[in-house]
Amino acid sequence: MELKNHSFINEFILLGLTNSWELEIFFFVIFFLAYTSILAGNSLIILMVTFDSRLNSSPMYFLLANLSFLDMTLSTVTVPKMITDFFRERKTISLWGCMAQIFLVHLLGGSEMVLLIVMAIDRYIAICKPLHYTTIMNWRILVGSVLLSWVVGFVHTMSQMAFAVTLPFCGPNVIDDVFCDLPLVINLACTDTYVLDLLVIADSGLLSLISFVLLLISYIIILVTVQRRSSSGLSKALSTLSAHITVVFLFFGPSILIYAWPVSSYALDKFLSVFFSAVTPLLNPIIYSLRNQEMKTAMMRLRSRHISSRPTL
């Protein structure tokens, strides 16, 4: 009955990173360059895998191209709004725009979580069962795995959004972050959200933590298996897996801290949000391209093919 005495809000105010005009100009340049690099780097990986015959026949690179698409899309959901807000004194986002942002972040984040698990399974089969690799990781399994990642992401986000969209918001409407995220938004609801808080921790936090632990166990199993077979093969396996393990830490670290152990410091929460939405999508293509000889070789082949196709004067 108390809600009848309140007017419902239709927008939220994002406080962003800073109120200093000089720092906002600085952050604008940094994030504009970062977002441009995210689009260029991840698009390059997708193009390499699509047009290079050796890469597009490899299950690992097929999964990598899908990872790049998820990273690029996730960054696009959050970073452009962040960039344009640097020029706005009042940084607002509509209620449904905020809900859409939350929906997409959890859809893409949940999908990427499953995809990283699939990539770990792919590396296990490639390293521990090389003779059966092409038989097990066939294209039907690969396409099915990618579709499964999207289904899990959709179920993951809908299991929370089904409750979030029904919350009444009657003030305050200030979000001390750079984009809308569920833990901060539900705390602004003018009703008891204890059960929903627990759902977020169970759904996002524990899911991230459990997936992270399972991935670490799977990589440890791979390394132990390789060491038992051949001590000389351990260094090669480490070289192959280092990029995957780095990406796992970059993705799950912020997710676990945001959802499993929510921090009380808004400054740290903003840092984790920026890291999750801008830094990780930027580092992934660098890790996979600069540390991967096959990707660098494919770039050289594409470059030589482009040069040879130019008409001579």
N, C-alpha and C positions, 0 to 999 in steps of 0.2 A: 504493500500500500504506500510505502514511502516514496516509491519511484514516481508517483503521480505528482509529487511536489517538485520534481526536477525536470529540466528541459534536457532532452537527449542531444548529445553533440554529434556533428556530422564530419568532423575533421580532427586530426591530431597535429600537434606541433613538435617537430623534430629539433632538438637542440644542436645537433651536429657535433663537429669536432672542436670548434672554437668560436669565440665571438670577436676575435681580433681580425680586422680587415687585412692587415699585412699577412697574417698566417693563413687566412682564407685564400688569398692570391697564391701563396706558396703551395698550399694543399691542392688548389685547383690545377696548377701546373703538374704536380706530382701525380695526382690521380688521373688526369687527362692522358699523360704519357703512359701510365700504368695500364689504363683501359685500352688505349690504342695498341699497346704491346700484347695485351691479352687477346684481343681480336686477331692481331697479325700472327702471333705465335700459335694459337690453337687452330686458326684457319689454315696455317701452313701445314700443320700435322695432318689435318683432314684432307687437304689437297694432295699431300705426299702419299698418303695411304690410298686415296682414291685413284690416282693416276699412275702410280708406280706399280708395275706388274708383280714385282717381288714382294712388296709390302702388302698389297691388297689380297694376296693369297695366304697371308700369315694370320692365324687366329689372334695372336697377341696384338698385332697392329690394328686389326679390326676393332678389338676392344679398346685400344688406345684412342682411336679416332672417335669412338663413342664417348670416352672419358673427356676428350677435348671439347666435344659438343656440349656436354653437360657443364663443364667448367665455364665455357664461353657464355652459355645461356644464363647460368647462375649469376655470373658477374654482371650481365646485362640487366638483370632484374633489379639490382641494387646500386651499382656504381654510377650509371648516368644520372639518376635522381640525386645522388650524393654530389656529383660534380656541378649540376645546375644549381643546387642549393647554396653553393658557395657565393653566388651572386645575389642571393635573396636575404633580405633582412628578416623576414618572417618565413620560416621553412615549414610549410604545411603539407599534409597529405590527407586526402579524403578518407573517410572511414572505410569505404569499400576498396579504395586504392590500397590502403594499409592491409586489409584482409587478403586482397589479391597478391600482394607482395609476400605475406606470410605463407599463403597457399603454395606459391611457386618455389619459395626458398626450401620448404619442407618436401615438396614433390621432387625437386632436383637433388636436394641433399640426400633424401632417402634412396633415390635411384642410384646416385653415385656410390652410396654405401654398399649396395648390393653388387654394383659393377666392380668395385675394388675386391670384393670377395671372389667374384668370378675370375678376375685377373690373377688372384692368388692361386686358385684351383688350376688355372691354365699353366702357371709357372710350375706348379707341383707335377702336373702330368708331363710337361715338356722336359723337366729335369730328371724326375724319378722314373717315368715310364716313356722314354723317348720313342720306343718302337711302336707303341700304341697311340702316340700323340695325335696323328692325323685321323685315326679311326675314331677316337673318343671325341676330340674337339672338331667335329665336323660342322658344316655350315648350319645344319638344322639346330644343333645344340647351341651354336653361337647366337643365332637369331633369336632362339627361344630364351636364352639367358638375358639378352638385351631387353626383350619384351617383358620378361619377368622382373627386371630391375625397375622398369617403368610402372608395372602393376604394383609392386611393393611400395614404390614411392607414392603412388596415388592413394593406396590404402593407408599408408603412414600419415600423409597429410590430411586425408579426409577424417581419420579417426580423431583428430584434434580440432579441425576446422568445423566439424559438425556441431561441436559445443561452443567454439569461440564465436561463431557468427550469431549465436543467439544471446550473447552477453549484452546487457544494457550498459551504455556508457553515458554518464550524465555529468562528468567532470570529476577531477581535473583531466586535461587532455594533453599533457606535456610528456613526451618520450625522450629521455636523456640518452639518445643513441643516434646513429647515422641512418638507420632504416628501421622499419617495423619488424619486430620479432616477438614471438608469442609470449615468452615469460614476462616481458616488460608491458605488453599490451593488456594482458589479462589482469595485471595488478591494478590497472586503471578502471576496471569494471566496478560499478556501484552495486555489487552483490558479493556474496561469499564465494571465493574461487578456490577454496582449499582442495576440493576434490579434483578440479581441473589442474591445479598446480601439481598434484600427485600424478595425474595422467600424463602431463608433459614430461615429468621426471622419468616415469616408467616407459613412456613411448619413445621419447627422443633421447633422454639421458642414458637409460639402461641399454637401449638398443645400440647406441653409439659405443658404450663401454664394452658390451658383450661382443659386438662385431670387431672392435679393436683387439680384444684379447684373443678371439678366434683367429684373426689374421696373424697376430704375432706367433701364436702356437703353430699355425700352418707353415710359416716361414722358418721357424726353428726346426720343425720336422723335416723340411726340405734340406736344410743345412746339415742336420745330423745324418740324414740318409746319404747325402753326397759324401760326407766325410767318411762314413763307414765303407763306402764303395771304393773311394779313391781320395786320398788326402790332397793330391794335386788338383782334383776337380773342385775343391772347396773354394779356392780363390776365384775360379771362373764363375762358380755359382754366386759368390758374394758380389762379384762385378755385375752379374745379371740382375740380382735381386735388390741391389742397393737403391736403384731408382724407385722400385716399387715400395720398398720399406720407407724411404724418405717421403714419398707421396702419402702413404698411410699415416705417418706421424703428422704431416702438415694438415691433412684433412680432419683426422679424428681428434687431434689435440685441442683445437678451439671448440669443437662440437661437444666434447666431454666436459670441458670447463664451463661452457655456457649452459648446458642442459642437465648434466649429471650433478655437478657441483656449482650451482649458480653463485657468482661472486657478488660481494656487496659493494665493490668499488666500481663506480660508473666509468672511471677512466680505463680500468682494465677491461670492462665489458665492451667499451667502444673499440679498444685495441683488438680484442678477439673478433669482433664483428668485421672490422676492416681486414684483419688477417684472413678470415674465412671467405670473405666475398671478393677481395682484391689481390691479396698477396699469394694465396695458394693457387688460384687460376693463372697467375702470372708465372709462378715458379714451375708449375707442372710441365709446360712445353719446353722450358729451359733444361729441366732435369732430363726429360726424355729425348730431347734432340741433341744437346751438347754432350751428353754422356753415352749416347747410343751411336755406335759406329755404323750400323745399318741405315739409320735415319740420315746421318751425315753423307753416307755414300749415295743414298737416294737423292739427296739434294744436289749433289755433284752431277749425277746422271741427268736430272731434270734440267740443270743449268747448261750442261753440254748439249743436250737435246735442243734446248731453246736457241743456243748460239748457232748450232749447225743448221737450224731451220731458217735462219735469217737469210734473206736474199743477198747475194754478193753483188757489189757495184761494179 
